[in-house]
Amino acid sequence: MTTSPDGNTRAGLGARATASLYRVDARLMALPKPVQYALIAFTLVVMMWQSLPWVPRPLVDYSRIAFLRDAPQPATYGPDTLADEYEARVVLHDPWDMYSKRETGQTPLEASAWSKAASAPYPPGTLLIEAALFRLGGRTLEGFYLAIIALAVLFLALSLHYFLRTRWYLFPVLYLNFAYLAWRFVGVQDGTYLIELVVVVLALLAAERRRAVAHALMALGIVLKLSPLFYAIEMLHMRRATVIVFIAILLIGLALPVLLLPNYLYIYTFESSLKGTRSMHAAALAAAVPFAIVLWYVETRLSWDLEDRIGWSVVPFALYFALRTNSARHLILMLLVPDKRTARNLAVAAGLGLQAALPSVIRLGSVLSIVAGLLVVILAGHLCRIGYGTIRNDVLHPIQTARLLAGAPVPRGT
């Protein structure tokens, strides 16, 4: 056993650090309910205040409001709002044209943001939901913007509901520093990610009592944005009828469009060519694939429940795509999925918090490296819980370990 300079073992230091975290957690959970609700209410006020500078002037002109007259404000809607709104118009005009985009032209404002090809190159399920939101908003840009805001509010409300059931303090930890997320949700408007987040959180809420519903929602999440692709390994533990439903959703959402929708496959080649060199793609795979394998091993050995597996299932592909495109948002946004054990949420809160506290030292691009590094540390901590002896034995018997991963018994309640 290695001894530190002050005479304490590293294992002892780790145990004391863990005990300290447990004490902090216990004290926070023991705070009176009125204090908890007051902190959550304060967080909501801060979130709204930090969102105000991103509300576009065509929707609400602050120059006409006395106490907001000097507040900065975008001159127009965010690029993702414009792209998604254009695609929604295409779908409502003719769903069969959603990828060819020949029949519906762009407005000058839409064209100034993205080309036709670059406007919402997402699977059909996502585009159909966005078209429904556009129709719900009265087929206007203003109404569509408000529909996306409503989607963000829904995601935050579902998250708060889950946090109140598990660890309430994670809501303030995640959202008191709302500057970056206000830009993404209110300014740029990551509508497709908000759709995905709502679906995954609904699966999380269904996991305890409606497991088959949770599995179906995660299949829907895969066909909407591919982010929870890692969750497909759960088919090894599902009942046969659930597996059939799961596969049917994947086939209908991802494979059937090949036969029905002209030019559908362009979205995959287009996305792969957007950013990143071949070396970046290779590096992303080199990081994400081992991460996924270790995650699979950890969740099997520690018998994680369905809520844990749902929350972590979004990480490997999000990590891969973030590294491949060198864009932190792909990882940050998916890490907003609530974590009752705190680790994933604390990782993204720490990354964004460091950047907000030291903006001249830590650039936004560095947040990806920080958060990814913290995720690796978290997995390493779980490996320590499994123990060196068990890991060594599993490494020395790869066939036995592979059988364990492929046919591990399902933990009770999953």
N, C-alpha and C positions, 0 to 999 in steps of 0.2 A: 504494500500500500504506500502511495507517495505522500510525503509529508511536506506541508507548506512551510515557508521560512519562519512563521510565528509558532510553529510546533503543532498546528492543527492539521488534521488530515483534510484533503480536498473533499472526501466523502462527508466529513463532519461539517465543513462549511456549506456544502450543498444541502445537507439535512437542516441546518439552522436557517438557511435562506428560505427553504420550503416551509419550515415552521413559521417564519415571519410572515410569509405570504398568506398562510392559512389564518394567522391572527388578524391581519389586515382585513381579509375577506370576512371573517367572523364579526369584526367590529362594524364594518360597513353594513352587513346584513342585519345587525342588531339595532341599527339606528331607528328611531321612532318613525312610524309611517308618515306623520305630517312632515318630518324633515326630508324623507325620501321624496315625497310628492312635491315639496317646495323646490328641491334641487332639480327634479325633472321639469317642473314648470319654468324654472329659470333657464334651463337648457333650451326649452322650446322658444322662449323669448329671444335668446341669443341667436338661435338658428334663423329665426325670422328676420332679425336685424341684419345678420350677415348675408342674408339672401337679397335684401332690398337693392343693393347696387347692381344686381344682375337682371332685374326685371326690365324688359325692353321698353323703350319710349313709346313705340306705337301702341302698346297695350295700356300703359299708364304713364302719363307725362308728369314727372315730378315737379316741373317748373310751375305747375298750377297748384301745387300743394305747399303751403307756407313752410312747414317744418322739414320738408324734404327738398326744398328748392335748390340747395347747393349739393345734393347727393349726386355722385357720378351715375351714369346710366347708359347702357348700350343703345346705339342708334337704331338697331334692328334686331330681329330674332337670331338666335344662335344657329350655327351651321347645321347641327344635327336636326334641329327643329325643321329647318327648310328642306333638308334632304328627305326626312321621313314624311313630311307633309306632301312633297311632290310624289313620292312613291305611293302614298295613300290615295292620292288623286288618280294615279295610274290604275291601281287595283279596283277602285270603285267604278272607273270607266269601263275596264275590261280585265277581269282577273287573269285571263289567259295571256295577257300582254305584260304581266308584271316583271318579266325579265328581258323582254325584247324592247319595251318602252318606245314603240314606234308611233302609237296612236295619240299619245298625250305629250304635248310640248311643255318645256319649262318656262316659267316666268323669268324675266331678267334678274329678279332677286334670287330665285332658286338657282339659276345658272351661275350667279356670282359666287355661290357657296361651293357647289359640287357639280361635276359633270353628270350626265344621265347614268353612266355606268357606275360612278362612285356614290350615287344616291341610294342609300339603304340596300347594299348587297347582302341580304339576309335570307334565311330559309323562309318558305311560304307561310308557315304558321305565324311567324313574327310579323310579316307584312299584312296578313289578314287581321291580326289584332290591331295593328296600327291603323289600318283602314277603318276598323270599327270605332276606334277612338276619334278619328277624323270625322266620321259621320256623327258620332255622339256630340262632337263639338260644333255641329251645325255646318260642316264642310267649309269652315273658315280657318285661316291661319291663327287668328286669335283664339278661337274655340279649341283648336288642336293643342295650342300651347297650354291652355288651361287644363285640358284633359291629361296632358303629361304631368303637370303640376299635381293634379289629383292623384295620379298614379304614384308619384313620389310620396305624397301624404299617406296614401294607403300603405305603401311599403314601410314607412316610418311608424305608422300606427300598429301594424302587425308585429314589427320588431319590438316596439315598446310593450305590447301585450305579452310577447314571449319573455322579454327581460323581467317583467313584473312577476312572471311565474318562476323565474330561475334566479338571475342575479341582476337586480334593478340598477345597480351602479354602473353597469356597462353602457347604459344609454347615455348618461352624461360623459363618461370617459370617451365614447366614440364621437359624440356630436356637439360637445361644448366648443370644440375647435371645428367649426363647420365651414370655414372659409373655402377650402378646396372643394368640398362637396356641394356647397352652394353654387359655385361656378359650374360644376358638372351637372347638377340637377336643374338649376334655375336659369343659368346662362346658356351653356352649350346644349343642355338637355339630352342626356344619355337615355333616350326613351326605350331603346331595346334592352339595355341593361336593367332598367327599372321593371320592365315586363318580366325579365328573367328572375330578378330578385324577388318579386312578388310571388311567382310560382314556386321558387325554392323555399321561401319562408312559409307558404301555405303547406308544402310538403312537411316541413319541420313541425308545424303545429299539428299535422295529422298523424305524425309518426307514432305517438303513444297509443292511440286507440284505433286508428284507421290505417293500418299498415299498407293494405292493398291500394288505398287511395294515395298514400305517400309515394309508393312505387310508381303509380301511374303519373303522378305529378312530376316526378323526377324524369320519367321518360319524356314527358312533354317539355320539360326544361332542356333536355338534350336536343330535341328537334327544333327548339326555338333559337338556341344560340350555341350549342355544343359544349358550353362551359362545364356541365356536370358529367361529361363523357366517362370519367372514371367510375361513376356510379354503376355503369353497366356490369361491373364484376358482381354486383349484388344479385344478379340473376342466378348465380350459383346457390343462393340461399333462399330463393323465392319458391313458393308453391307453383306447380306446373301451370295452373290456370293463370296465375299472375304473370309468369314468364311469357305466356302466349299473348296476354294483353300488352305487356311491355314491348315485346318484339313487334307486335302489330302497330303500336304507336310509332315506333322508329321507322318501320317500313313505309307507313302512310305519310309520315312527316318528312322523311329524307330520301327515300328511294322512289316512291310512286311519282313524285314530281318530275323525275327524269323522263318518264313516258308521257306526261301530260302537259308540261310547261316548256315551251320553246326557250332555248338559251339558258335554262336553269343552272346548268353546271358552271356557267361563267363565274358565278359568285365565289366558287372555291379557288379557281385559278386567279381571279382578280384579287381576292384577299391575300393569297400567298405572295403576290407580286407587289403589294402595297409598300411594305417596308422591310428592310433587312436584307443583308447579303446571304449567300449560301452558308458562309461561315457562321453568321448569326443564327441561322436556322439550325445548323449542326450543334452549336453551343447550347441553344435552347433545348434541343432534344437530349443532349448530354446531361443537362441539369434536371429536366422534368421527368425523364423516364426513370432514373434511379430514385428520384424523390417519390414517384408513384409506387415503385416496387417496395420501398421501405415503408411507405404509408400503408400499403396493403398488408405487409408483415405486422406492423404495429397494431393496426386495428384488429387483426386476427388474434394475435397473441394476447392482447389486453381485453379481448371480447367487448369491444366498443358496442354501445347500443345504437339503435337506428338513427337517433338524433345526431350523435357524433358522426356517424358515417355519412349522413346527408350533408352536414356542414362542411366536412373535410373533402367531400367528393368534388367540390367546385375548384379545389386548389390546384391539382396537377395541370389541368389544361389551361387554367388562368395563368399559372406560372409560365408555362410554355409560351403562350401567346404574348404575354408581357415581355418576356426575354427576346422572343423572336422579333417583335416590333420595337423593342426598346421603349415601351410605353407603360408607365406604372399603372395607369388607370385600369387596365384589364385585370390586374391583380387586386388593386385597392378596392375596387367596387365589389368584387365577388367576396372579399373578406369582410364585407359588411353583414353577411349572413350571420345571425346571432349565434354565439357559442356559449353554452351554459357552463363550460369549463374555463372560459375567459381567454385562453391562450391566443386563438386566432384574432379575436377582436383587439386584444392588447397589442399585438404585433402591428396592426395597421394604425392604431391610435398612437403608438410610439413613433412610427415612421413619419406620420403627418405632423405629430407634435414637435418632433425635432426640427423638421423643416420650417414650421411656423415660428419656432423660438429662435432659430439661427438661419434666417433666409439668405444671408450673405455668405454663409459657410456651406450650408447644405442646400443644394439646388433641388428642384422638384424631381429632376431625373435621377438623383441619388436615392430618392425614397424607395425606388424599386430594389436597389441593392440592399438597403437597410431592412426592408420588410422581408425580402427573400431570405436574407441571412438569419433573421429572427425565426422564420419558419423552420429553417434547418436546425437551429438551436432547440426549438420546441420538439421536433422529431427526435433529436438526440436525447433530450430529457426523457421521452417515452421509452427509448431504447434502454436507458439506464434503469428504468422501472422493470423492464423485462429481465435484465441481468446478463452479465457477460457470459456466464456458464451456459445459459439457455441459447443465447445468440451463437456462441461458438459451436455448440452441438448442432444447431440448425444449419449453420454454414457448412459443417463437415458432412452433413447428410442432405444434400440438395434435393434428391428425389423425394425423400420423406417430407421435407419442408414444402416442396411444390404440391404434394398431395394434401398437406395441411391447409395451404392457401386455397386450393381448389375445392376442398370438401370439408372445410372447417365447420364444426357444429355451430348452428345459429344461436347466438346468445338469447337468453330468455327475454321475452318482450319485443323481439324483432321479427 
